[in-house]
Amino acid sequence: ILPFQVPAEDRNRTSPFPYGGARFEFRAVGSSQNVSLVNTVLNTIVAEKFAEFADKIEAGANAADVAREALKKHWKVVFNGNNYDEANQKMLTERGVWRIDSGVDAIARLTAEKNVALFEKMGVFTGEELASRQDVLHDHYTGTVEMEASCLVDMINQHIIPSCKEAGYGPVAELEAAVTTLKSALAEIHHADSSMAKAQLARKLRLETMIDIRGVCDSAEEIIPANLWTLATYKELLFLDQHTSTEQEYLGV
């Protein structure tokens, strides 16, 4: 085997853009997310900067000086530490690295003035096309949360509350109040006047309200006897082969 070189640095798996030797990776795409729009955005950004470099070089600037100037100006984005560490996140934010913790807010950046100017300059999207894509993404997020919340309502009404009543104890009042809260939140989303407003309400419902209600459901699961709990537990899901009944056993015949 001929000698070959292996990069000494580790591929930083906490970075959205880890360097993997001869390439950069982009690790920030969600598991269910289509990469087409992501690639479109990245390619547009790179093309615009390459055009800027080319214009300077064709005007007589030294290529090495152009690269050196860009690196010096944007060196703050190069970070090889742990991006998951809260202290590092605070430090990078203070350094001026852009950070958006909310996917809903990130989607809204599609129609930011500088971004619209970029896409129109490169002939990729018009402002109207960006606005429509932003609305579609927000509506998709809201629709997903609506289905999750409606499913939670059904699980509480059809499984958890009946199990508590069958056992004769459990947080029935809290669960019934939770159903009312969920339905009110869904109604508020439906009456919001824009895709952005709906998505913001959906995010609050998903990441705040439903998390709190999940705690009430978990407290019920902890005390209800297993033979009265009609939802699959993590144990049953993870060890399905040990918890599979025949049709006759399931039907009790």
C-alpha positions, 0 to 999 in steps of 0.5 A, a space after each residue: 500500500 502506498 503511503 497516504 496522509 490522514 488529517 491529524 485533526 478530529 472531525 468535530 461532530 458538534 460543529 454544523 460545518 465540520 472539516 473532514 480532511 478534503 471536504 466540509 460536511 454540513 451536519 445541521 439538517 434535520 432527520 426529516 428535512 429535505 436537503 434540496 432547499 438547504 443545498 440551494 441556500 449553501 450553493 447560493 452563498 458560495 457562488 456569491 462569495 466566489 463571484 466577489 473573489 473573482 471580481 477582485 482578482 480580475 481587477 488586479 488583486 492578488 489571489 492570496 491577498 484576497 483569501 487572506 483578507 476574507 479569512 482574517 475578516 471571518 476568522 471568528 466562525 472557525 471554532 474547533 471546540 465543543 459547540 454543545 457546551 453552553 459556555 462555548 455557545 455564550 462565548 461564540 455569541 458574544 464573539 458575533 457568531 450568528 445564532 438562532 435557537 428557534 426553527 420558526 425564527 430561522 425560517 423567517 430569515 428567508 425574507 430578511 432584506 439582505 437575504 432577499 437581496 442575495 437570492 435576487 442578485 444571484 437569480 435564484 429566488 425572487 422576494 415573492 418566491 422566498 415569502 411563499 417558501 417561508 409560509 409553506 415551511 411555517 405551515 408545515 411546522 404548524 400542521 405537524 404540531 397540530 397532529 401531535 397535539 391532537 394525538 395527545 388529546 386522543 391518548 389522554 381521553 381514550 387511554 390515560 384517563 380511562 386507565 386512571 378511572 379503572 384503577 380508582 386513582 391518578 391525576 384525573 382532574 389534571 389530565 382533564 384540564 390538560 385536554 382543555 388546555 390543548 384544545 384551547 391552544 389549538 383553537 388559538 393557532 387556528 385563529 392566528 392571522 399569519 403563518 408566522 404567528 401560527 408557527 410561533 404559537 405551535 412552537 410554544 405549544 410543542 416545546 412548553 405546554 405539551 412538555 408540561 402535560 407529558 409530565 402529568 401523563 408520566 406521573 399517571 403511568 408511574 402509579 397505574 398497574 401495568 395490567 390497566 395501562 393500555 399504552 405501550 411502554 418503553 420496555 414493551 417497545 424496546 423489547 418487543 420480542 419479549 412482549 408479543 402475544 398470540 392472537 388467542 392470548 390477546 383476545 383472551 380465547 
